[in-house]
Amino acid sequence: MIGEDQICEFLSKIIVEEKKISLQDLKKRVKEHFKDKLTAEDTAISETRPGEQMIEQRVRNIISHKSFPKSAIYKNETFYLK
């Protein structure tokens, strides 16, 4: 299972290199980056967010839990380098 901490590490690398990334692009890139490590639990459909895979829910959780990297800010559905 891919955890929020792994997603945050990946986001941190993207932010440093690219300066920003939208939430939609991050969800897509997380699935691409971790494609060989995704488990059935990661790709299962969320019970609380129908139509969304658990891996996508974890990406959104880093926003609601405010656990995204300290080097990033989140505004208007986009992460930016501080």
C-alpha positions in Angstrom: 0.0 0.0 0.0 1.2 3.5 -0.9 1.0 5.8 2.1 0.6 9.5 2.5 4.2 9.8 3.5 5.4 8.3 0.2 3.0 10.6 -1.7 4.4 13.6 0.2 8.0 12.7 -0.7 7.1 12.4 -4.3 5.2 15.7 -4.2 8.2 17.4 -2.6 10.5 16.3 -5.5 8.0 17.6 -8.0 7.6 20.9 -6.2 11.4 21.5 -6.0 11.9 20.7 -9.7 8.8 22.1 -11.3 7.7 24.8 -8.8 4.0 23.8 -9.1 1.5 21.0 -9.9 -2.2 20.8 -10.0 -4.1 18.3 -7.8 -5.4 16.5 -10.9 -1.9 16.2 -12.3 -0.5 15.0 -9.0 -3.2 12.3 -8.8 -2.3 11.1 -12.3 1.4 11.3 -11.7 1.2 9.4 -8.4 -0.5 6.5 -10.1 2.1 6.5 -12.9 5.0 6.8 -10.6 3.9 4.0 -8.3 2.2 1.9 -10.9 4.4 -1.2 -10.2 3.9 -0.9 -6.4 0.1 -0.3 -6.3 -1.8 -3.0 -4.4 -5.4 -4.0 -4.7 -6.1 -1.8 -1.7 -4.6 1.2 -3.5 -6.8 0.7 -6.6 -10.0 -0.2 -4.7 -12.8 2.2 -5.0 -13.3 4.4 -1.9 -16.4 3.7 0.1 -16.6 7.3 1.3 -15.7 8.9 -2.1 -17.5 6.9 -4.8 -15.7 6.9 -8.1 -12.4 7.6 -6.6 -9.6 5.0 -5.9 -8.1 4.8 -2.5 -4.7 6.1 -3.8 -6.5 9.2 -5.1 -8.2 9.6 -1.7 -4.8 9.5 0.0 -3.6 12.3 -2.3 -6.6 14.4 -1.2 -6.0 13.4 2.4 -2.6 15.2 2.4 -4.6 18.4 1.7 -7.3 17.8 4.4 -4.7 16.7 7.0 -2.4 19.5 5.9 0.4 16.9 5.8 1.9 18.1 2.5 5.6 19.1 2.5 6.5 22.3 4.3 8.1 23.6 1.1 4.7 23.7 -0.5 1.5 25.7 -0.3 -1.9 24.6 -1.6 -4.2 27.1 -3.2 -6.9 26.9 -5.9 -6.4 23.1 -6.4 -2.6 23.6 -7.1 0.5 23.0 -5.0 3.2 25.7 -5.3 6.7 26.0 -4.0 6.9 28.5 -1.1 
